[in-house]
Amino acid sequence: MTDQVDNWHKLVRYDTNMQGELHANLLRNNGITVSLQALSAIPGMNSGIVLWVQDTDLEQAQRILSTTVADTDGEMLLDKMSDAELGIVSDTQINRTTPDHKGGKT
């Protein structure tokens, strides 16, 4: 495998750096060399990231990423879950009554 510039191919662009780094690690764990290109020169900016792979690994990388669950599936699942299921609030906080604006209980 050579490291010539012409041998690298753009694989995918992610809107968040964490998403890209997560998928890059998945590819690396499967023996694929990945190069990351941040879309912002400012450190800490979450502006997105592009994954690049060698031409010899392109098909395998595409196959691996095609088997991952789409982010929209995860977002839909999170939307359906309650705060208690997510561990944001306890069940006791949900079940207690709170006063309404008129002084009564809801």
C-alpha positions in Angstrom: 0.0 0.0 0.0 1.4 3.4 -0.9 0.7 6.7 0.7 0.4 8.8 -2.5 -2.2 11.5 -2.4 -4.0 10.1 -5.4 -4.8 6.9 -3.6 -7.1 8.5 -1.1 -10.9 8.7 -1.7 -13.5 10.6 0.2 -15.7 8.1 1.9 -18.3 10.1 3.8 -19.0 13.5 5.5 -20.5 13.8 9.0 -22.2 16.8 10.5 -20.6 16.2 13.9 -17.0 15.4 14.8 -18.1 12.7 17.3 -20.1 10.9 14.6 -17.1 10.9 12.3 -14.6 9.8 14.9 -17.0 7.0 16.1 -17.2 5.6 12.5 -13.5 6.1 11.9 -12.8 3.9 15.0 -15.2 1.3 13.7 -13.3 1.2 10.4 -9.9 1.2 12.2 -11.1 -1.7 14.3 -11.7 -3.6 11.0 -8.2 -3.0 9.8 -8.9 0.0 7.5 -6.6 3.0 7.4 -8.7 6.2 7.9 -7.7 9.8 7.6 -9.9 12.5 9.2 -10.4 16.0 7.8 -12.0 18.4 10.2 -14.2 21.0 8.5 -13.1 23.8 10.8 -9.6 25.0 11.6 -10.8 26.3 15.0 -10.1 23.7 17.8 -13.2 22.5 19.6 -15.6 23.6 16.8 -18.1 20.8 16.1 -18.5 21.7 12.4 -18.2 18.2 10.9 -15.6 15.9 9.6 -14.8 14.0 6.4 -13.4 10.4 6.3 -10.9 9.5 3.7 -9.7 5.9 2.9 -7.2 4.3 0.6 -8.6 3.2 -2.8 -7.8 -0.5 -1.9 -10.1 -0.2 1.2 -12.9 1.8 -0.3 -15.4 -1.0 -1.0 -14.9 -2.7 2.3 -15.3 0.6 4.2 -18.5 1.4 2.3 -19.8 -2.1 3.1 -19.0 -1.7 6.9 -20.6 1.7 7.1 -23.7 0.5 5.2 -24.4 -2.0 8.0 -24.5 0.6 10.8 -27.8 1.8 12.1 -28.8 5.1 10.6 -28.7 8.0 13.0 -32.3 8.9 12.4 -33.3 5.5 13.8 -31.5 6.3 17.0 -33.0 9.8 17.2 -36.5 8.3 16.7 -35.9 5.8 19.6 -34.7 8.6 21.9 -37.7 10.7 21.0 -40.0 7.9 22.1 -38.3 7.2 25.4 -39.3 9.1 28.5 -37.0 11.2 30.6 -37.1 8.5 33.3 -36.1 5.8 30.8 -33.2 7.9 29.7 -32.1 8.5 33.4 -32.7 12.2 33.2 -35.3 12.3 36.0 -36.3 9.7 38.5 -39.7 8.0 38.5 -40.5 9.8 41.9 -39.9 13.2 40.3 -42.4 12.3 37.5 -45.1 11.0 39.9 -45.1 13.9 42.4 -47.7 16.5 42.1 -46.7 20.2 41.4 -48.8 23.3 42.1 -50.3 25.0 39.1 -50.4 28.7 38.5 -53.8 29.0 40.3 -52.5 27.5 43.6 -54.1 24.1 43.0 -52.5 20.8 42.3 -52.0 19.2 38.9 
